[in-house]
Amino acid sequence: MLSYESKCEDLHGHNWIVKIYCKSEALNQDGMVTDFTLIKKKISSALDHKNLNDVLPMNPTA
């Protein structure tokens, strides 16, 4: 909720880009830090079609 009137007060959608950085002291048996598919699945299940205000620890509005 904003402290002033705005057309963005109502729930609405946006597109977003997430940057993920992976770091490890050793690679797994496949020679990777992790598989991209696993990362995508975790991010999508946490954020896709969700109210970001409810799932993120900060206000996602720029």
C-alpha positions in Angstrom: 0.0 0.0 0.0 1.3 3.4 -1.0 1.2 6.5 1.1 -0.3 8.4 -1.9 -2.9 7.7 -4.6 -1.5 5.9 -7.6 -2.8 3.8 -10.5 -0.4 1.1 -9.3 -2.3 0.6 -6.0 -4.3 -2.3 -7.4 -2.6 -5.7 -7.9 -1.1 -5.9 -11.4 1.5 -7.9 -13.3 5.0 -7.2 -14.5 7.7 -9.0 -16.3 11.0 -9.5 -14.4 14.5 -10.6 -14.9 16.4 -12.5 -12.3 20.2 -12.7 -12.2 21.6 -15.8 -10.5 25.3 -16.2 -9.6 26.5 -19.7 -8.6 29.8 -20.3 -6.9 31.3 -23.5 -5.5 34.6 -24.7 -4.2 34.2 -27.9 -6.3 32.2 -29.0 -9.3 29.6 -31.9 -9.1 30.1 -35.2 -10.8 28.9 -33.7 -14.1 31.5 -30.9 -14.0 29.0 -28.2 -13.1 28.2 -26.1 -10.0 24.6 -26.9 -10.6 22.2 -27.6 -13.4 20.4 -24.6 -14.9 17.1 -26.6 -15.0 17.2 -26.9 -11.2 17.8 -23.2 -10.7 15.0 -22.3 -13.1 12.6 -24.7 -11.3 13.4 -23.2 -7.9 13.1 -19.6 -9.1 9.9 -20.2 -11.1 8.2 -22.1 -8.3 9.0 -19.3 -5.8 8.1 -16.3 -8.0 6.0 -17.2 -11.1 2.4 -16.2 -10.9 2.9 -15.0 -7.3 2.2 -11.7 -5.6 5.9 -10.6 -5.2 4.9 -8.4 -2.3 3.9 -11.6 -0.4 7.0 -13.7 -1.2 10.0 -11.2 -1.3 11.5 -9.7 1.9 11.6 -6.2 0.3 9.3 -4.0 -1.7 9.8 -5.1 -5.4 8.5 -1.8 -6.8 11.2 0.4 -8.3 
